[in-house]
């Protein structure tokens, strides 16, 4: 298992802290405050990302998908009770007479792993929490639990939330292709990517320096770069957009009136 790092902020824990969750340390909360001081958007951006994930799961569940693999979400505790991703998936299939929705969370942070295993797995037979890192996608897709808990001969939705940890575009292409090969027809792939595209020019130097100092190795991509990663995939409408713009509904998709203040692009693609 990866070493528990308490004094250095981790991206998934920062997301949780910004959304008001409890799966984080003071280093993560301090970083949220520093980003809010620099750009005043961190908290609303985190909530926009979490709302995007909820809408993706809800939409795909409505399309009939009842199996989800969520890679690198941090299993955010900032979502409201009953509103976590596995709750949303279960709620969409509850009472339908269909197959109950199954969710696998894949995480590499020891705190997140321990917390999710202690608070989620004991209460349901429909969720598994697996240790894994998107930088080792083969190990994730070959994991015994991932293979046995889900039926890969039926559609699966794979949500990749951690491509920010992959600076090598060629490897991101490999990750996407590896998921496409593993999943059956009718499956889906969702991707999130942090960007500086929406940061005002006068704030960009400070934000860039702060990121390099506090989250080294965090990959940032512009829209054209993200679009290139998705080249060849059939995107679900509305395509590659700021996360608040992806199928907004009555569940709070807005992000302080400016979708670009989310600082994140999102997309969902069909696996042919």
BAZAKE-666411 format. One line per field, with one value per residue (C-alpha): x, y, z; residue in one letter. Coordinates in steps of 0.05 Angstrom, whole numbers. Each point is the difference from the previous one (the first is absolute). Layout:
% residues N
x = (X, ...)
y = (Y, ...)
z = (Z, ...)
marnu = (A, ...)
This chain:
% residues 272
x = (0, 23, 29, -48, 23, -29, 44, -7, -65, -29, -46, -57, 1, 2, -63, -32, 22, -25, -68, -5, 17, 37, 49, 57, 56, 20, 49, -58, -44, 58, 10, -74, 6, 62, -34, -62, 44, 35, -61, -62, -29, 26, -61, -51, 44, 3, -75, -8, 44, -39, -67, 26, 17, -69, -33, 44, -19, -73, -1, 36, -43, -61, 31, 1, 71, 2, 76, 48, 75, 20, 76, 29, -60, 23, -70, -19, -34, -23, -59, -65, -25, -31, 32, 66, 14, -18, -64, -19, 13, -40, -57, -8, -7, -38, -69, 7, 3, 66, 70, 23, 55, 71, 56, 75, 41, 74, 45, 73, -4, 3, -46, -53, 6, -7, -58, -40, 11, -22, -61, -26, 16, -30, -67, -9, 19, -3, 64, 73, 60, 64, 71, 26, 32, -19, 75, -6, -63, 17, 3, -68, -35, 32, -15, -35, -57, -10, -5, -44, -46, -22, -24, 45, -43, -53, 6, 45, 10, 72, 9, 72, 8, 75, 31, 30, 52, 20, 46, 15, -54, 22, -14, -69, -15, 22, -45, -60, 15, 11, -69, -31, 30, -23, -71, -57, -41, -48, 49, 20, 63, -1, 60, 16, 57, 25, 17, 25, -43, -50, 51, 4, 67, 18, -9, 32, 73, -18, -46, 51, 55, -45, -18, 73, 19, -57, -22, 62, -13, -72, -11, -38, -28, -35, -64, 34, 46, -59, -37, 60, -2, -72, 13, -36, -51, -74, -17, -68, -33, 20, 70, 62, -22, 11, -28, -59, -22, -5, -75, -17, -63, -35, 53, 45, 44, 17, 70, -4, -31, 63, 8, 74, 10, -6, 70, -17, -22, -44, -24, -35, 12, -32, 42, -17)
y = (0, 71, 39, 46, 71, 47, 61, 7, 16, -53, 18, -47, 24, 73, -14, -29, 58, 52, -34, 0, -73, -34, -45, 50, 29, 71, 2, -10, 52, 50, -9, 13, 65, 20, -13, 38, 59, -4, -11, -3, -60, -64, -16, 13, -36, -63, 0, 8, -61, -42, 22, -19, -70, -8, 21, -47, -59, 19, 7, -65, -37, 26, -27, -69, -4, -35, -10, 56, 5, 66, 13, 54, 36, -2, -28, 71, 5, 71, -27, 1, -62, -47, 41, -36, -31, -70, 26, 36, -63, -43, 51, 1, -76, -9, -29, -9, -75, 2, -19, 40, 49, -18, 50, -10, 58, -3, 42, 5, 44, -42, 47, -2, -75, -12, 49, -27, -72, 15, 42, -25, -73, -25, 30, -29, -59, 43, 41, -19, 44, -22, 26, 23, 57, 24, 0, -76, -9, -72, -19, 33, -35, -67, 7, -62, 39, 46, -60, -43, 52, 28, -35, 26, -34, 53, 76, 34, 74, 19, 69, 24, 57, -2, 14, 62, -48, -21, 50, -46, 8, -64, -38, 33, -26, -69, 4, 18, -55, -50, 16, -5, -69, -24, 26, -31, 37, 48, 21, 72, 37, 67, 45, 62, 47, 61, 61, 71, 22, 38, 33, 76, 21, 43, -59, -54, 9, -5, -60, -36, 12, -23, -64, -16, 11, -37, -54, -16, -46, 22, 1, 59, -1, 49, -17, -19, -48, -33, -5, -35, -52, -15, -3, -59, -7, 12, 53, 3, 68, 55, -26, 29, 59, 34, -47, 45, 0, -76, -15, 51, -14, 22, -29, 61, -3, 74, 22, 72, 21, -16, -72, 13, 14, -75, -5, -69, -30, -62, -49, -67, -46, -64, -62, -28)
z = (0, -14, 58, 37, -13, 52, -8, -76, -35, -46, -58, 20, 72, -23, -41, 62, 44, -49, -2, 76, 11, 56, -38, 2, 43, 20, -59, -48, 33, 2, -75, -13, 39, -40, -66, 22, 18, -68, -45, 45, -36, 33, 41, -55, -50, 43, 8, -75, -12, 50, -29, -69, 25, 30, -65, -40, 44, 0, -76, -14, 50, -36, -64, 32, 26, 67, 8, 16, 11, 31, -3, 44, 29, 71, 17, 20, 67, -18, -39, 40, 35, -51, -55, -9, -67, 20, 33, -65, -41, 49, 2, -75, -2, 66, -8, -75, 4, -37, 21, 61, -17, 20, 11, 7, 28, -18, 46, 18, 62, 65, 38, -54, -6, 74, 8, -59, 21, 71, -16, -67, -11, 66, -18, -70, -42, -63, 11, 1, 15, -35, 7, -67, -39, -70, -15, 3, -40, -19, 74, 12, -57, 17, 75, 26, 34, -60, -47, 45, 31, -67, -63, -55, -53, 15, -4, 52, 12, 16, 31, -5, 49, 8, -68, 32, 28, -70, -33, -59, -53, -33, 64, 7, -70, 24, 61, -43, -51, 56, 29, -70, -9, 68, -4, -41, -52, 32, 53, 16, 18, 38, 7, 42, -12, 38, -42, 5, -59, 44, 46, -11, -29, 60, 47, -44, 23, 74, -11, -43, 52, 57, -37, -16, 73, 34, -50, -41, -58, -7, -76, -28, -71, -46, -37, -64, 38, 34, -65, -30, 56, -18, -75, -31, 56, -10, 52, 34, -9, 16, -12, 33, 43, 66, 52, 20, -73, -5, 1, 54, 39, 63, 45, 2, -62, 1, 21, 25, -66, -40, -23, -13, 75, 10, -29, -27, -66, -2, -52, -7, -59, -24, -9, -68)
marnu = (X, X, X, X, X, X, X, X, X, X, X, X, X, X, X, X, X, X, X, X, X, X, X, X, X, X, X, X, X, X, X, X, X, X, X, X, X, X, X, X, X, X, X, X, X, X, X, X, X, X, X, X, X, X, X, X, X, X, X, X, X, X, X, X, X, X, X, X, X, X, X, X, X, X, X, X, X, X, X, X, X, X, X, X, X, X, X, X, X, X, X, X, X, X, X, X, X, X, X, X, X, X, X, X, X, X, X, X, X, X, X, X, X, X, X, X, X, X, X, X, X, X, X, X, X, X, X, X, X, X, X, X, X, X, X, X, X, X, X, X, X, X, X, X, X, X, X, X, X, X, X, X, X, X, X, X, X, X, X, X, X, X, X, X, X, X, X, X, X, X, X, X, X, X, X, X, X, X, X, X, X, X, X, X, X, X, X, X, X, X, X, X, X, X, X, X, X, X, X, X, X, X, X, X, X, X, X, X, X, X, X, X, X, X, X, X, X, X, X, X, X, X, X, X, X, X, X, X, X, X, X, X, X, X, X, X, X, X, X, X, X, X, X, X, X, X, X, X, X, X, X, X, X, X, X, X, X, X, X, X, X, X, X, X, X, X, X, X, X, X, X, X)
